[in-house]
């Protein structure tokens, strides 16, 4: 099964890896397939949901055909939670409701739980074929995915705890939910990705669906032609012009970058769980619309549209 | 004009504290550590690098293990420390209350989690920790690597946020110190019923107890960190932004610059980390690459026909990166800051102390 056959995708990664762009592109790709998609920004900034020219709010807005966006705000989540939980009792007025928001805000894990609660609730409504969440950085995402189980342990009696078991089931169903980690073809981000994958497995019910290596560099040369250019760089023509010599420097730099990307890729491939996809999005030159470029690249990687298995 | 006029050397000479801010993933921690290493080598006295980065990158980069909140001397004159928010909160509570109260606060089951999660507890703990470092008088200059944040100003505002959190009228009402309070008041029964349903009675009791315990502690804690916050906004402190050359990251930095301006503050320096190296911005290289791609076997090529043909894929790469290099340089020219330093994109992040120090000298002298 491919990523887009799931119903709830959490896209996380270290800051600066381009995770919001990847989340936006995945959502758009699914919408282009005819799915009804909700894209949620959950890291406190407009993020992926803000990439379509509309300022996202707490209610879903359709920004393209089949593509809806919203941004989770902590205060709005709390108010909604209190309204839903206490509203039917009919006595939630003034300071009592405010005091609840206040206490709940200070309660351990509740902020994380409300965030996960909003995402899982949207995925459960049946309104959407797919919910894509542009999540907080790796550490926070782990806390959020672990929140239902943690809260159930700390506050086992209250109404909040009762709400957690279906969330844990949904997060732990690999056919329904998948986590995507976005990384770069560099040592430190990849080490952090591998740490994240271990922690995800140990501390949360959710499973890794894919690692996306963003801004990577495919080899510039086929193996058969690489030798001649390596030879040229090692032994340049005598009396080469300055521009010629600088060009060789620039090409050498490109080759070195591609070699590093390949080495990192081999390291990732040998360390990731077999069921997780390893996807690549190349580094682009100057482009007008990065989301569209990434969407095309991810579409190729997932073989969307040509019917080939991924 | 010498290169040093562009670098951050004078900025480190003239200020006691340098606050380094920026979005996540731009190399803020690396640049902070690098500046510390170079400063320790160039200046007399002791330099401290404080990092609040939860990824704990500095220790790895410097090759030392740093536990707790104690500073470690990495090299003669260079000290490094990483924030451990838990003990830093304990220190703040200890300093602001009697041993009995401090022990009761720390024994409260919700204390640690509240400290971690509400109102950016890390920012606040960091300010307390910075206060200790300043008061110790041990350091001639302190480089502060702030937490990655949507808004680096959160760091300055942490004392106000903590104060308003703990002094809210609502909280007084809840914990029995305000008019019409829940505890023993008329609203008590209704509220406790809801709290029980929602959160579990025991948990709600712990929350109320925590706030009651904290009430006498908060004024002293807030006063201590407010002093530091004011100090950071004064002329003895400098503000350095680290950014990547990506347009969306640069845009966010400009937004931060505007917010600083509203408070009468400004970036004293900007470090743009990871720009395409000069070789890609050389018009002669681009010209040659373009000619190779359009007519590989032209007689004007400085390479043999076979060599020219084999260079075509490389030349295409050079053309792509030239466009990026020129685009980045045009954006950087528009940054309104007195001192701008650019660091070329490296093949791999510097992980050895020597590589970091070389980077630090580049930052001090201007790239």
Interface residues (C-beta under 8 A of the other chain):
Chain A: X14 X15 X16 X17 X44 X45 X85 X86 X89 X91 X95 X96 X98 X99 X100 X102 X103 X104 X105 X106 X107 X108 X109 X110 X111 X137 X139 X154 X155 X156 X157 X158 X159 X160 X161 X186 X187 X188 X192 X220 X221 X225 X228 X229 X232 X237 X240 X241 X242 X243 X244 X246 X247 X249 X250 X251 X253 X254 X255 X256 X257 X260 X285 X286
Chain B: X23 X24 X25 X26 X54 X55 X57 X110 X113 X114 X117 X118 X148 X150 X168 X170 X171 X173 X174 X182 X187 X190 X191 X194 X195 X196 X197 X198 X199 X200 X201 X202 X203 X204 X207 X210 X211 X244 X249 X277 X279 X280 X282 X284 X285 X287 X288 X289 X292 X302 X303 X304 X306 X307 X310 X311 X313 X314 X315 X317 X318 X320 X321 X323 X324 X327 X347 X348 X349 X351
